[in-house]
Amino acid sequence: MNLRIRQMEIADLAIVKRIDKVAFPNPWPENAFQYELENNSNARLWVGEIQNAGKQELIAFAVVWIILDEAHIGTIAIDPEYQQMGLGKQFLAYISIQLISEKITKIFLEVRKSNDYAINLYKKFGFTIDGERK
């Protein structure tokens, strides 16, 4: 299954928010994605789509903040219905390549200790544990 990745648009927000709510125990505030999309020039927002029944279905999103030569992945998710299919790997690879093309030298993110699938994916990409929040 191939993922088509593009920049997030305002028209994507309803689906992005739905995925956020089903993917995380503490989803972002209602207006956060729109704020990042419209007001934060240091933010990069992407969505991933798959071909499903002849049309594109949005199943992934990410928000990344750029600070000088570093990037912080603020949030990244694959709709739980489509997890464990290799789509997260495709999505993270694309995002990493885009950030490297912007001369980013370090990428940071946070992940729940209980999210073994995500932790294993991040380790495959060379992410290391830098700290732990209580």
N, C-alpha and C positions, 0 to 999 in steps of 0.2 A: 504494500500500500504506500503510495507516494503522497507526500505532503506538499502542497503549494503554499508558499510563504509570501506574504506581502505586508505592507505597512497597514497598521490599524486605521480605520476610518470611523467617523461618528456613527455611521449606519451600523457598525459592528457592536456598539456598546451594549445593547440588550442581550445579545448572545454571550458576549464576554462576561457580563455580570452574572448570567445564569451559570456559566461554567465555573466562575469564581465561587459561587455559593455552593455548588455541589462538590467542588474539588478541595475546599479548605474549611476547617472548622471556624475560622475567623476571617470571613471575606472582607475585602476592602470596603470603605465607606461608599455609599451610593454614587457620589459625584467624583470620586478620586480618579477614575480612568479618564473621564471627560476633562478634568483639570490637567492631567498630564498630557493629554492629546492636544489641548488647545493653548496651554499656558507655559509649558516647561520646554524650553528650547534644548535643554540638556537631556531630555528623555527620548528614548527610542522605543516605539511600540510596534509590535508585530502580531499578526495572527497567522494561524495555519489552517488550511482547508484541505479536505479530501473530496474526491469525486464519489458521490453517493446517489444512486438512482438517477444518474444523468445530470446531477447538478452539484455545485460546490457547497459543501457543508463545513461551516466554521467549527473547529474542534480544539483549537489551541490558541493561547495568547501569551505574550510576555511584555513586561515593562522593564526597561533598563535605563539607569541613570549614568551619564558620563560626567566624570569629574577629573579634569585634566587628562592624564593618560590611563585612568582607571575606570572600570565599569562596575556598577553594582546591579545585579539582577534583583529588582525589587519584587517581582513576582513572575512566575512562569507556571503554566498549567496545561495539561492535556485533559480533555473531558474524560472523566473516569470510565465511561463506556468504551473509550478507545485506548486506554492505557495497556501496557505490556504488548504492544504491536510493533515496536521500533520507531514509533512516531516521535517520541520524546528525544530519541537519539538524533533523528533527522533535524528536529527543531533546534536543539541545542547546538548542533554542528553548524547550522546556518547562522545562528546568532553569533557564535564564536567567530566565524569567518567574517561576518560583517563588522564586528568590533575590532578584529585584527586589522581590517582594511582601513579603519579609522585611527590606526596607530595606538590602540589600547594595549597596554603591557600587562595589566592584571585585571582579573575578573573575580568579583566576590559575589556570594549569595548566602542566604540563610536557608536552612532546611530543618524540619522537625526531626528529632531523634527517632521517632517512630516511623518515619517515611523511608523504609528500607529500599524500596524500588528507586526512589530519587537519589538516595545516597549512593547506591551502586552505580547508577548512571553517571553521577558527578565524578566518582572515583575513576571510571573508565576514561573520562575526559581530563584526568590529572588534577582535579580539585583535591585539596587537602583540608583537614580540619584545622582552623586557625584559632578557634575559641568556642566556648559554649556558654549560652545564656542560661541563667537559672530560672 
